[in-house]
Amino acid sequence: MSAAPGPRLILASRSAARRAMLTAAGVPFTAKDAGVDEDAIKTRLNGIEPAALALELARAKAVAVSTRDPDAWVLGSDQTLALEGGMVSKAPDLSAARARLVSLRGRPHALHSGVALAHAGQVVWSSVDTARMQVRAFSDAFLDAYLAAEGEALLGSVGCYRLEGMGAQLFDRVEGDHFTVLGMPLWPVLAELRRAGVILA
């Protein structure tokens, strides 16, 4: 979506879901890959709580793009998945995605969505929100059908599911904000963009 005259907003993310959220909400923005080394950040912050890591990754993305374009407002966002005390990373291929979904089957986990707004190379606001997900005890036949239908699109999600699609059938219960599950807590983001004068109040 093209930026309108006035304050420019950049989404520092490759996420199609985050782009779709802002577009549907009528927020003018452009998207840029932040180009941060997430693995290096995770290594440096080894042992950090999953929610705090989501926030630090969001802040790093926002600052990276804001430093290159200090006149723009930059929105960074990231998501982590916590499963029984451990943290899960994105699956590299469909075989790993299948194993990931099997590991989640019948168990609860938490999705933490961090977000940060930066301007002139500095974070001016950040927040994190959590959704609690209960995966149902789905059959192997459903898993096969799901993987065949969704394909490599699943690799963009840390949980290997897209709630806005067939992935909704994976769950018995979701507690928390729908947008947080999709990858960004939209309501607080919109409130902060209004406060900053990026969108109309």
PyMOL commands that set and color helices and strands:
alter all, ss='L'
color gray80, all
select helices_A, chain A and resi 16-24+38-44+50-68+94-104+140-156+166-170+178-182+186-195
alter helices_A, ss='H'
color red, helices_A
select strands_A, chain A and resi 9-12+30-31+73-83+86-88+108-119+122-135+171-175
alter strands_A, ss='S'
color yellow, strands_A
deselect
rebuild
show_as cartoon
